[in-house]
Amino acid sequence: MATNHTQVIHHSDGKGVPSGTNATPGGSGPGATATARPDTGPSPSIHEAMIARHLPKDPRTGEPMADATLDRMADAMRAARLGAERAGRVAAAIHGNEMATLPARHRQAREQVWKAIEPTLRQLDGARQAATQAIKMLEEVTSAPPAPKDMLGGLKANEIRSVLRGLPEAEREAMLSAALGDDDDVMLGAVIDQPPAMSGISKTRHQMLKASWQRKRHGDKLDRVATLKKALADLERGGELTIKFASSLSDEQIIKRAEASEARVREALRDN
């Protein structure tokens, strides 16, 4: 297998041949080695429904709503499903060719299977990159209140932290709670944007304050990040399973042994 398919997947061997066939990649007869069980096909997890289930629902009708990032991921997963199904059919036909030797069948199956799924793997990787970028942008927006735009703003933020650090805990907590209730991003930004000790609060309190601000100000964006991450996990698993299925449709050991014997014949002929 080529090593540059996509970043979506990681190569691993697996078992499987197209559903609805009794062909096995190993063939039959002396020296035949089966590498897959009959009547098994691509994993059901390679399916656009795995992504479509994450689409937002219309609150009035309950119907899925359009979402550019998720729609692209669903299209890529559909392409992976169709590509894997086609690869299975092609491999079954090749392995059923009794005119070809066992190694020749495996080598042809390997070449044709990867030819069938390479475009879908590129599509999966494009969708993965788009989703990753969307998540990154949302996380940047929701990470903290905007930082000071100039030196004066930076000095004010330093003063806020200094005052908070010098207050008794009860008064400091009262000020922070009031800032959260009043959407005072200047004060909250001064605290959230810097290490907790600079404002005289614990790491746990700092995390809680940040989480409270994020949920209050960007609750919808946080929900979207969570949705995209779940869909991305499904997409990446689909890519991995596509590679696993494709790898199962030919046997590298059979090909390597045959190519080694072929090389020995060439070497012997040169000696003559």
C-alpha positions as CSV (number, residue, x, y, z in Angstrom):
1,M,0.0,0.0,0.0
2,A,1.2,3.5,-0.7
3,T,2.1,5.5,2.3
4,N,0.7,8.8,1.2
5,H,-3.0,8.2,0.9
6,T,-4.4,10.8,3.4
7,Q,-3.9,12.0,6.9
8,V,-7.4,10.8,7.8
9,I,-6.4,7.2,8.1
10,H,-3.8,4.9,9.5
11,H,-3.0,1.7,7.8
12,S,-4.0,-1.5,9.5
13,D,-4.8,-5.0,8.2
14,G,-8.3,-6.3,8.3
15,K,-10.6,-8.9,7.0
16,G,-13.5,-8.6,4.5
17,V,-14.8,-9.2,1.0
18,P,-17.9,-7.8,-0.7
19,S,-21.3,-8.8,0.8
20,G,-23.3,-11.0,-1.5
21,T,-20.3,-12.9,-2.9
22,N,-18.6,-16.2,-1.9
23,A,-15.2,-15.2,-3.3
24,T,-12.2,-15.1,-1.1
25,P,-9.0,-13.2,-2.0
26,G,-7.0,-16.4,-1.4
27,G,-8.7,-18.4,-4.1
28,S,-8.7,-22.2,-4.1
29,G,-6.4,-25.0,-5.0
30,P,-2.8,-25.8,-3.9
31,G,-1.0,-23.0,-2.3
32,A,-4.1,-20.8,-2.0
33,T,-4.3,-18.7,1.1
34,A,-7.6,-17.1,2.1
35,T,-7.2,-13.6,3.6
36,A,-10.8,-12.8,4.1
37,R,-14.1,-14.4,5.2
38,P,-16.8,-14.7,2.6
39,D,-20.0,-12.7,2.7
40,T,-18.6,-9.7,4.6
41,G,-18.3,-6.2,3.2
42,P,-17.3,-2.7,4.3
43,S,-18.1,-1.8,7.8
44,P,-21.6,-0.2,8.3
45,S,-19.7,2.6,10.0
46,I,-18.6,3.8,6.6
47,H,-21.8,5.5,5.9
48,E,-23.0,9.1,5.5
49,A,-25.7,8.5,8.1
50,M,-22.9,8.5,10.7
51,I,-22.4,12.2,9.9
52,A,-26.0,13.1,9.1
53,R,-27.1,12.2,12.6
54,H,-25.1,15.2,13.8
55,L,-26.9,17.7,11.6
56,P,-28.9,20.4,13.6
57,K,-32.7,20.0,13.6
58,D,-35.3,22.6,12.6
59,P,-37.0,23.3,16.0
60,R,-40.4,23.6,14.2
61,T,-40.3,20.6,11.9
62,G,-37.6,18.4,13.4
63,E,-36.1,18.0,10.0
64,P,-32.3,18.2,9.5
65,M,-31.0,21.6,8.6
66,A,-28.3,22.4,6.1
67,D,-24.8,22.8,7.5
68,A,-21.9,23.4,5.1
69,T,-19.2,21.7,7.1
70,L,-21.3,18.7,8.1
71,D,-22.8,18.4,4.6
72,R,-19.3,18.2,3.2
73,M,-18.3,15.5,5.7
74,A,-21.4,13.5,4.9
75,D,-20.7,13.7,1.2
76,A,-17.1,12.5,1.8
77,M,-18.4,9.6,3.9
78,R,-20.9,8.7,1.1
79,A,-18.0,8.7,-1.4
80,A,-16.0,6.4,0.9
81,R,-18.9,4.0,1.2
82,L,-19.5,3.9,-2.6
83,G,-15.7,3.6,-3.2
84,A,-15.4,0.7,-0.7
85,E,-18.4,-1.1,-2.2
86,R,-16.9,-0.7,-5.7
87,A,-13.5,-1.9,-4.5
88,G,-15.2,-5.0,-3.0
89,R,-16.9,-5.8,-6.3
90,V,-13.8,-5.3,-8.3
91,A,-11.7,-7.5,-6.0
92,A,-14.4,-10.3,-6.1
93,A,-14.3,-10.3,-9.9
94,I,-10.5,-10.3,-10.0
95,H,-10.2,-13.1,-7.5
96,G,-12.7,-15.2,-9.4
97,N,-10.6,-15.0,-12.6
98,E,-9.4,-18.6,-12.9
99,M,-7.2,-17.8,-15.9
100,A,-4.9,-15.7,-13.7
101,T,-2.4,-17.1,-11.2
102,L,-3.0,-16.6,-7.5
103,P,-0.2,-14.0,-7.1
104,A,-1.4,-12.2,-10.3
105,R,-4.9,-11.9,-8.9
106,H,-3.7,-10.5,-5.6
107,R,-1.4,-7.9,-7.3
108,Q,-4.2,-6.8,-9.7
109,A,-6.7,-6.7,-6.9
110,R,-4.3,-4.5,-4.8
111,E,-3.8,-2.1,-7.7
112,Q,-7.4,-1.8,-8.7
113,V,-8.8,-1.5,-5.2
114,W,-6.5,1.4,-4.4
115,K,-7.4,3.0,-7.7
116,A,-11.1,2.8,-6.7
117,I,-10.7,4.3,-3.3
118,E,-7.9,6.9,-3.7
119,P,-10.2,9.7,-4.8
120,T,-12.6,9.0,-1.9
121,L,-9.6,9.2,0.6
122,R,-8.7,12.6,-0.8
123,Q,-12.3,13.7,-0.4
124,L,-12.3,12.5,3.2
125,D,-9.1,14.3,4.0
126,G,-10.5,17.6,2.5
127,A,-13.6,17.3,4.7
128,R,-11.4,16.5,7.7
129,Q,-9.3,19.6,7.1
130,A,-12.3,21.8,6.7
131,A,-13.9,20.5,9.9
132,T,-10.6,20.9,11.8
133,Q,-10.3,24.5,10.6
134,A,-13.9,25.3,11.6
135,I,-13.2,23.9,15.1
136,K,-10.0,25.9,15.4
137,M,-11.7,29.1,14.5
138,L,-14.6,28.6,16.9
139,E,-12.2,27.7,19.7
140,E,-10.2,30.9,19.1
141,V,-13.4,33.0,19.4
142,T,-14.6,31.3,22.5
143,S,-11.2,31.0,24.3
144,A,-11.4,34.3,26.3
145,P,-12.7,37.9,26.1
146,P,-10.8,40.0,23.6
147,A,-7.3,41.1,24.7
148,P,-6.5,44.8,25.2
149,K,-6.1,46.6,21.9
150,D,-3.4,49.0,23.1
151,M,-1.0,49.9,25.9
152,L,-3.6,51.8,27.9
153,G,-5.9,48.7,27.9
154,G,-2.9,46.6,29.0
155,L,-2.2,48.9,31.9
156,K,-5.8,48.8,33.0
157,A,-5.8,45.0,32.9
158,N,-2.7,45.0,35.0
159,E,-4.4,47.3,37.5
160,I,-7.5,45.1,37.7
161,R,-5.4,42.1,38.5
162,S,-3.4,44.0,41.1
163,V,-6.6,45.1,42.8
164,L,-8.1,41.7,42.8
165,R,-5.0,40.1,44.1
166,G,-5.0,42.4,47.1
167,L,-8.6,41.8,48.1
168,P,-9.9,39.4,50.7
169,E,-11.3,36.2,49.0
170,A,-14.9,37.0,49.7
171,E,-14.7,40.5,48.2
172,R,-12.7,39.2,45.2
173,E,-15.4,36.5,44.6
174,A,-18.1,39.2,44.8
175,M,-16.4,41.3,42.2
176,L,-15.8,38.4,39.8
177,S,-19.4,37.2,40.2
178,A,-20.7,40.8,39.5
179,A,-18.4,41.0,36.4
180,L,-19.8,37.8,35.1
181,G,-23.4,38.9,35.7
182,D,-22.8,42.3,34.1
183,D,-20.9,40.8,31.1
184,D,-17.9,42.9,32.1
185,D,-15.4,41.6,29.5
186,V,-12.7,44.1,30.5
187,M,-12.5,42.7,34.0
188,L,-13.1,39.1,33.0
189,G,-10.6,39.3,30.2
190,A,-7.9,40.7,32.5
191,V,-8.4,37.6,34.7
192,I,-9.0,34.8,32.2
193,D,-6.3,35.9,29.8
194,Q,-3.5,35.5,32.4
195,P,-2.3,32.8,34.9
196,P,-4.6,32.6,37.9
197,A,-2.0,33.6,40.5
198,M,-1.7,37.1,38.9
199,S,-5.3,37.7,40.0
200,G,-5.0,35.9,43.4
201,I,-7.3,33.0,42.5
202,S,-6.7,29.3,42.3
203,K,-6.3,27.3,39.1
204,T,-9.6,25.6,39.7
205,R,-11.4,28.9,40.2
206,H,-9.8,30.3,37.1
207,Q,-11.0,27.3,35.0
208,M,-14.5,27.7,36.4
209,L,-14.6,31.4,35.6
210,K,-13.5,30.7,32.1
211,A,-16.0,28.0,31.6
212,S,-18.8,30.1,33.0
213,W,-17.9,33.0,30.7
214,Q,-17.7,30.7,27.7
215,R,-21.0,29.1,28.3
216,K,-22.8,32.4,28.9
217,R,-21.3,34.3,26.0
218,H,-20.8,31.5,23.5
219,G,-23.0,28.6,24.5
220,D,-24.1,28.0,20.9
221,K,-20.6,28.0,19.6
222,L,-19.5,25.6,22.3
223,D,-22.3,23.2,21.3
224,R,-21.2,23.4,17.7
225,V,-17.6,22.6,18.6
226,A,-18.8,19.6,20.5
227,T,-20.9,18.5,17.5
228,L,-18.1,19.0,15.0
229,K,-15.7,17.0,17.1
230,K,-18.1,14.1,17.4
231,A,-18.7,14.1,13.6
232,L,-15.0,14.4,13.0
233,A,-14.3,11.3,15.1
234,D,-16.9,9.4,13.0
235,L,-15.3,10.7,9.8
236,E,-11.8,9.6,10.8
237,R,-13.1,6.2,11.9
238,G,-14.7,5.9,8.5
239,G,-11.4,6.6,6.8
240,E,-9.6,4.1,8.9
241,L,-12.2,1.4,8.2
242,T,-12.1,2.2,4.5
243,I,-8.3,1.6,4.5
244,K,-8.7,-1.6,6.6
245,F,-11.3,-3.0,4.2
246,A,-9.3,-2.1,1.1
247,S,-6.2,-3.7,2.7
248,S,-8.1,-7.0,3.3
249,L,-8.9,-7.5,-0.4
250,S,-5.4,-8.6,-1.3
251,D,-2.6,-10.4,0.5
252,E,0.8,-8.7,0.5
253,Q,2.6,-11.8,1.6
254,I,1.4,-13.7,-1.5
255,I,2.5,-10.9,-3.7
256,K,5.9,-10.5,-2.1
257,R,6.7,-14.3,-2.3
258,A,5.7,-14.3,-6.0
259,E,7.8,-11.2,-6.7
260,A,10.8,-12.7,-4.9
261,S,10.6,-15.8,-7.0
262,E,10.2,-13.8,-10.1
263,A,13.3,-11.8,-9.2
264,R,15.2,-15.1,-8.7
265,V,14.2,-16.2,-12.2
266,R,15.5,-12.9,-13.7
267,E,18.7,-13.3,-11.9
268,A,19.2,-16.9,-13.0
269,L,18.5,-15.9,-16.6
270,R,21.1,-13.1,-16.4
271,D,23.7,-15.6,-15.1
272,N,23.1,-17.7,-18.2
